[in-house]
Amino acid sequence: MKNLTIVIHAGVQQALADSLRGLQQVEGFTFSHVEGHSHQSEQDPFLSARDKVVGYVPRVRVDVLLAAADVDAVLATLIAQNNLNGQGVYWVTAVEKQGRL
């Protein structure tokens, strides 16, 4: 298993949710609201006046558990979508153990 983590601008959360729901490899995902703090945030075209005043960009962290064989196909589909380009970053980590509580 792998965990695909995406941190993306909150403005495209719905588009990402729709994309993930449309992928048969994705059984489910989790959104967590986070704040983006960096010097690059000042150049963000989605930055509102409020964001400039408070000093951070609203972002969403998405965690998706995937079979290792499905990671590349899921990423390729998400990267190919123009409405998500330039809106975030991702990383993939190994999952050593998983289960339900």
MODELLER restraints for C-alpha pairs under 7 A, 6 or more apart:
rsr = mdl.restraints
at = mdl.atoms
rsr.add(forms.Gaussian(group=physical.xy_distance, feature=features.Distance(at['CA:1:A'], at['CA:65:A']), mean=6.81, stdev=0.5))
rsr.add(forms.Gaussian(group=physical.xy_distance, feature=features.Distance(at['CA:1:A'], at['CA:66:A']), mean=5.75, stdev=0.5))
rsr.add(forms.Gaussian(group=physical.xy_distance, feature=features.Distance(at['CA:1:A'], at['CA:67:A']), mean=4.71, stdev=0.5))
rsr.add(forms.Gaussian(group=physical.xy_distance, feature=features.Distance(at['CA:1:A'], at['CA:68:A']), mean=5.23, stdev=0.5))
rsr.add(forms.Gaussian(group=physical.xy_distance, feature=features.Distance(at['CA:1:A'], at['CA:94:A']), mean=6.40, stdev=0.5))
rsr.add(forms.Gaussian(group=physical.xy_distance, feature=features.Distance(at['CA:1:A'], at['CA:95:A']), mean=5.43, stdev=0.5))
rsr.add(forms.Gaussian(group=physical.xy_distance, feature=features.Distance(at['CA:2:A'], at['CA:65:A']), mean=5.82, stdev=0.5))
rsr.add(forms.Gaussian(group=physical.xy_distance, feature=features.Distance(at['CA:2:A'], at['CA:66:A']), mean=5.31, stdev=0.5))
rsr.add(forms.Gaussian(group=physical.xy_distance, feature=features.Distance(at['CA:2:A'], at['CA:67:A']), mean=6.11, stdev=0.5))
rsr.add(forms.Gaussian(group=physical.xy_distance, feature=features.Distance(at['CA:2:A'], at['CA:68:A']), mean=5.47, stdev=0.5))
rsr.add(forms.Gaussian(group=physical.xy_distance, feature=features.Distance(at['CA:2:A'], at['CA:92:A']), mean=6.54, stdev=0.5))
rsr.add(forms.Gaussian(group=physical.xy_distance, feature=features.Distance(at['CA:2:A'], at['CA:93:A']), mean=5.67, stdev=0.5))
rsr.add(forms.Gaussian(group=physical.xy_distance, feature=features.Distance(at['CA:2:A'], at['CA:94:A']), mean=4.67, stdev=0.5))
rsr.add(forms.Gaussian(group=physical.xy_distance, feature=features.Distance(at['CA:2:A'], at['CA:95:A']), mean=5.27, stdev=0.5))
rsr.add(forms.Gaussian(group=physical.xy_distance, feature=features.Distance(at['CA:3:A'], at['CA:63:A']), mean=6.51, stdev=0.5))
rsr.add(forms.Gaussian(group=physical.xy_distance, feature=features.Distance(at['CA:3:A'], at['CA:64:A']), mean=5.60, stdev=0.5))
rsr.add(forms.Gaussian(group=physical.xy_distance, feature=features.Distance(at['CA:3:A'], at['CA:65:A']), mean=4.65, stdev=0.5))
rsr.add(forms.Gaussian(group=physical.xy_distance, feature=features.Distance(at['CA:3:A'], at['CA:66:A']), mean=6.25, stdev=0.5))
rsr.add(forms.Gaussian(group=physical.xy_distance, feature=features.Distance(at['CA:3:A'], at['CA:92:A']), mean=5.60, stdev=0.5))
rsr.add(forms.Gaussian(group=physical.xy_distance, feature=features.Distance(at['CA:3:A'], at['CA:93:A']), mean=5.28, stdev=0.5))
rsr.add(forms.Gaussian(group=physical.xy_distance, feature=features.Distance(at['CA:3:A'], at['CA:94:A']), mean=6.27, stdev=0.5))
rsr.add(forms.Gaussian(group=physical.xy_distance, feature=features.Distance(at['CA:3:A'], at['CA:95:A']), mean=6.35, stdev=0.5))
rsr.add(forms.Gaussian(group=physical.xy_distance, feature=features.Distance(at['CA:4:A'], at['CA:63:A']), mean=5.75, stdev=0.5))
rsr.add(forms.Gaussian(group=physical.xy_distance, feature=features.Distance(at['CA:4:A'], at['CA:64:A']), mean=5.09, stdev=0.5))
rsr.add(forms.Gaussian(group=physical.xy_distance, feature=features.Distance(at['CA:4:A'], at['CA:65:A']), mean=6.37, stdev=0.5))
rsr.add(forms.Gaussian(group=physical.xy_distance, feature=features.Distance(at['CA:4:A'], at['CA:91:A']), mean=6.02, stdev=0.5))
rsr.add(forms.Gaussian(group=physical.xy_distance, feature=features.Distance(at['CA:4:A'], at['CA:92:A']), mean=4.61, stdev=0.5))
rsr.add(forms.Gaussian(group=physical.xy_distance, feature=features.Distance(at['CA:4:A'], at['CA:93:A']), mean=6.73, stdev=0.5))
rsr.add(forms.Gaussian(group=physical.xy_distance, feature=features.Distance(at['CA:5:A'], at['CA:61:A']), mean=6.92, stdev=0.5))
rsr.add(forms.Gaussian(group=physical.xy_distance, feature=features.Distance(at['CA:5:A'], at['CA:62:A']), mean=5.56, stdev=0.5))
rsr.add(forms.Gaussian(group=physical.xy_distance, feature=features.Distance(at['CA:5:A'], at['CA:63:A']), mean=4.64, stdev=0.5))
rsr.add(forms.Gaussian(group=physical.xy_distance, feature=features.Distance(at['CA:5:A'], at['CA:64:A']), mean=6.49, stdev=0.5))
rsr.add(forms.Gaussian(group=physical.xy_distance, feature=features.Distance(at['CA:5:A'], at['CA:90:A']), mean=5.46, stdev=0.5))
rsr.add(forms.Gaussian(group=physical.xy_distance, feature=features.Distance(at['CA:5:A'], at['CA:91:A']), mean=5.41, stdev=0.5))
rsr.add(forms.Gaussian(group=physical.xy_distance, feature=features.Distance(at['CA:5:A'], at['CA:92:A']), mean=6.20, stdev=0.5))
rsr.add(forms.Gaussian(group=physical.xy_distance, feature=features.Distance(at['CA:6:A'], at['CA:61:A']), mean=5.60, stdev=0.5))
rsr.add(forms.Gaussian(group=physical.xy_distance, feature=features.Distance(at['CA:6:A'], at['CA:62:A']), mean=5.01, stdev=0.5))
rsr.add(forms.Gaussian(group=physical.xy_distance, feature=features.Distance(at['CA:6:A'], at['CA:63:A']), mean=6.61, stdev=0.5))
rsr.add(forms.Gaussian(group=physical.xy_distance, feature=features.Distance(at['CA:6:A'], at['CA:88:A']), mean=6.97, stdev=0.5))
rsr.add(forms.Gaussian(group=physical.xy_distance, feature=features.Distance(at['CA:6:A'], at['CA:89:A']), mean=5.77, stdev=0.5))
rsr.add(forms.Gaussian(group=physical.xy_distance, feature=features.Distance(at['CA:6:A'], at['CA:90:A']), mean=4.25, stdev=0.5))
rsr.add(forms.Gaussian(group=physical.xy_distance, feature=features.Distance(at['CA:6:A'], at['CA:91:A']), mean=6.68, stdev=0.5))
rsr.add(forms.Gaussian(group=physical.xy_distance, feature=features.Distance(at['CA:7:A'], at['CA:59:A']), mean=6.52, stdev=0.5))
rsr.add(forms.Gaussian(group=physical.xy_distance, feature=features.Distance(at['CA:7:A'], at['CA:60:A']), mean=5.58, stdev=0.5))
rsr.add(forms.Gaussian(group=physical.xy_distance, feature=features.Distance(at['CA:7:A'], at['CA:61:A']), mean=4.39, stdev=0.5))
rsr.add(forms.Gaussian(group=physical.xy_distance, feature=features.Distance(at['CA:7:A'], at['CA:62:A']), mean=6.31, stdev=0.5))
rsr.add(forms.Gaussian(group=physical.xy_distance, feature=features.Distance(at['CA:7:A'], at['CA:88:A']), mean=5.42, stdev=0.5))
rsr.add(forms.Gaussian(group=physical.xy_distance, feature=features.Distance(at['CA:7:A'], at['CA:89:A']), mean=5.47, stdev=0.5))
rsr.add(forms.Gaussian(group=physical.xy_distance, feature=features.Distance(at['CA:7:A'], at['CA:90:A']), mean=6.27, stdev=0.5))
rsr.add(forms.Gaussian(group=physical.xy_distance, feature=features.Distance(at['CA:8:A'], at['CA:59:A']), mean=5.46, stdev=0.5))
rsr.add(forms.Gaussian(group=physical.xy_distance, feature=features.Distance(at['CA:8:A'], at['CA:60:A']), mean=5.39, stdev=0.5))
rsr.add(forms.Gaussian(group=physical.xy_distance, feature=features.Distance(at['CA:8:A'], at['CA:61:A']), mean=6.52, stdev=0.5))
rsr.add(forms.Gaussian(group=physical.xy_distance, feature=features.Distance(at['CA:8:A'], at['CA:87:A']), mean=5.52, stdev=0.5))
rsr.add(forms.Gaussian(group=physical.xy_distance, feature=features.Distance(at['CA:8:A'], at['CA:88:A']), mean=4.03, stdev=0.5))
rsr.add(forms.Gaussian(group=physical.xy_distance, feature=features.Distance(at['CA:8:A'], at['CA:89:A']), mean=6.52, stdev=0.5))
rsr.add(forms.Gaussian(group=physical.xy_distance, feature=features.Distance(at['CA:9:A'], at['CA:58:A']), mean=6.35, stdev=0.5))
rsr.add(forms.Gaussian(group=physical.xy_distance, feature=features.Distance(at['CA:9:A'], at['CA:59:A']), mean=4.42, stdev=0.5))
rsr.add(forms.Gaussian(group=physical.xy_distance, feature=features.Distance(at['CA:9:A'], at['CA:60:A']), mean=6.21, stdev=0.5))
rsr.add(forms.Gaussian(group=physical.xy_distance, feature=features.Distance(at['CA:9:A'], at['CA:87:A']), mean=5.60, stdev=0.5))
rsr.add(forms.Gaussian(group=physical.xy_distance, feature=features.Distance(at['CA:9:A'], at['CA:88:A']), mean=6.24, stdev=0.5))
rsr.add(forms.Gaussian(group=physical.xy_distance, feature=features.Distance(at['CA:10:A'], at['CA:58:A']), mean=5.59, stdev=0.5))
rsr.add(forms.Gaussian(group=physical.xy_distance, feature=features.Distance(at['CA:10:A'], at['CA:59:A']), mean=4.50, stdev=0.5))
rsr.add(forms.Gaussian(group=physical.xy_distance, feature=features.Distance(at['CA:10:A'], at['CA:60:A']), mean=5.35, stdev=0.5))
rsr.add(forms.Gaussian(group=physical.xy_distance, feature=features.Distance(at['CA:12:A'], at['CA:84:A']), mean=6.89, stdev=0.5))
rsr.add(forms.Gaussian(group=physical.xy_distance, feature=features.Distance(at['CA:13:A'], at['CA:60:A']), mean=6.95, stdev=0.5))
rsr.add(forms.Gaussian(group=physical.xy_distance, feature=features.Distance(at['CA:20:A'], at['CA:26:A']), mean=6.45, stdev=0.5))
rsr.add(forms.Gaussian(group=physical.xy_distance, feature=features.Distance(at['CA:25:A'], at['CA:70:A']), mean=6.43, stdev=0.5))
rsr.add(forms.Gaussian(group=physical.xy_distance, feature=features.Distance(at['CA:26:A'], at['CA:66:A']), mean=6.72, stdev=0.5))
rsr.add(forms.Gaussian(group=physical.xy_distance, feature=features.Distance(at['CA:28:A'], at['CA:64:A']), mean=6.70, stdev=0.5))
rsr.add(forms.Gaussian(group=physical.xy_distance, feature=features.Distance(at['CA:29:A'], at['CA:62:A']), mean=6.69, stdev=0.5))
rsr.add(forms.Gaussian(group=physical.xy_distance, feature=features.Distance(at['CA:29:A'], at['CA:63:A']), mean=5.67, stdev=0.5))
rsr.add(forms.Gaussian(group=physical.xy_distance, feature=features.Distance(at['CA:29:A'], at['CA:64:A']), mean=4.73, stdev=0.5))
rsr.add(forms.Gaussian(group=physical.xy_distance, feature=features.Distance(at['CA:30:A'], at['CA:62:A']), mean=5.48, stdev=0.5))
rsr.add(forms.Gaussian(group=physical.xy_distance, feature=features.Distance(at['CA:30:A'], at['CA:63:A']), mean=5.29, stdev=0.5))
rsr.add(forms.Gaussian(group=physical.xy_distance, feature=features.Distance(at['CA:30:A'], at['CA:64:A']), mean=6.79, stdev=0.5))
rsr.add(forms.Gaussian(group=physical.xy_distance, feature=features.Distance(at['CA:31:A'], at['CA:60:A']), mean=6.30, stdev=0.5))
rsr.add(forms.Gaussian(group=physical.xy_distance, feature=features.Distance(at['CA:31:A'], at['CA:61:A']), mean=5.61, stdev=0.5))
rsr.add(forms.Gaussian(group=physical.xy_distance, feature=features.Distance(at['CA:31:A'], at['CA:62:A']), mean=4.70, stdev=0.5))
rsr.add(forms.Gaussian(group=physical.xy_distance, feature=features.Distance(at['CA:31:A'], at['CA:63:A']), mean=6.83, stdev=0.5))
rsr.add(forms.Gaussian(group=physical.xy_distance, feature=features.Distance(at['CA:32:A'], at['CA:60:A']), mean=5.63, stdev=0.5))
rsr.add(forms.Gaussian(group=physical.xy_distance, feature=features.Distance(at['CA:32:A'], at['CA:61:A']), mean=5.00, stdev=0.5))
rsr.add(forms.Gaussian(group=physical.xy_distance, feature=features.Distance(at['CA:32:A'], at['CA:62:A']), mean=6.47, stdev=0.5))
rsr.add(forms.Gaussian(group=physical.xy_distance, feature=features.Distance(at['CA:33:A'], at['CA:59:A']), mean=6.08, stdev=0.5))
rsr.add(forms.Gaussian(group=physical.xy_distance, feature=features.Distance(at['CA:33:A'], at['CA:60:A']), mean=4.59, stdev=0.5))
rsr.add(forms.Gaussian(group=physical.xy_distance, feature=features.Distance(at['CA:33:A'], at['CA:61:A']), mean=6.17, stdev=0.5))
rsr.add(forms.Gaussian(group=physical.xy_distance, feature=features.Distance(at['CA:34:A'], at['CA:58:A']), mean=6.37, stdev=0.5))
rsr.add(forms.Gaussian(group=physical.xy_distance, feature=features.Distance(at['CA:34:A'], at['CA:59:A']), mean=5.18, stdev=0.5))
rsr.add(forms.Gaussian(group=physical.xy_distance, feature=features.Distance(at['CA:34:A'], at['CA:60:A']), mean=5.55, stdev=0.5))
rsr.add(forms.Gaussian(group=physical.xy_distance, feature=features.Distance(at['CA:34:A'], at['CA:61:A']), mean=6.51, stdev=0.5))
rsr.add(forms.Gaussian(group=physical.xy_distance, feature=features.Distance(at['CA:35:A'], at['CA:56:A']), mean=5.99, stdev=0.5))
rsr.add(forms.Gaussian(group=physical.xy_distance, feature=features.Distance(at['CA:35:A'], at['CA:57:A']), mean=5.67, stdev=0.5))
rsr.add(forms.Gaussian(group=physical.xy_distance, feature=features.Distance(at['CA:35:A'], at['CA:58:A']), mean=5.01, stdev=0.5))
rsr.add(forms.Gaussian(group=physical.xy_distance, feature=features.Distance(at['CA:35:A'], at['CA:59:A']), mean=5.54, stdev=0.5))
rsr.add(forms.Gaussian(group=physical.xy_distance, feature=features.Distance(at['CA:36:A'], at['CA:56:A']), mean=5.44, stdev=0.5))
rsr.add(forms.Gaussian(group=physical.xy_distance, feature=features.Distance(at['CA:36:A'], at['CA:57:A']), mean=4.86, stdev=0.5))
rsr.add(forms.Gaussian(group=physical.xy_distance, feature=features.Distance(at['CA:36:A'], at['CA:58:A']), mean=6.26, stdev=0.5))
rsr.add(forms.Gaussian(group=physical.xy_distance, feature=features.Distance(at['CA:36:A'], at['CA:59:A']), mean=6.17, stdev=0.5))
rsr.add(forms.Gaussian(group=physical.xy_distance, feature=features.Distance(at['CA:37:A'], at['CA:56:A']), mean=5.11, stdev=0.5))
rsr.add(forms.Gaussian(group=physical.xy_distance, feature=features.Distance(at['CA:37:A'], at['CA:57:A']), mean=6.71, stdev=0.5))
rsr.add(forms.Gaussian(group=physical.xy_distance, feature=features.Distance(at['CA:41:A'], at['CA:57:A']), mean=6.62, stdev=0.5))
rsr.add(forms.Gaussian(group=physical.xy_distance, feature=features.Distance(at['CA:47:A'], at['CA:57:A']), mean=6.64, stdev=0.5))
rsr.add(forms.Gaussian(group=physical.xy_distance, feature=features.Distance(at['CA:51:A'], at['CA:57:A']), mean=5.81, stdev=0.5))
rsr.add(forms.Gaussian(group=physical.xy_distance, feature=features.Distance(at['CA:79:A'], at['CA:85:A']), mean=6.58, stdev=0.5))
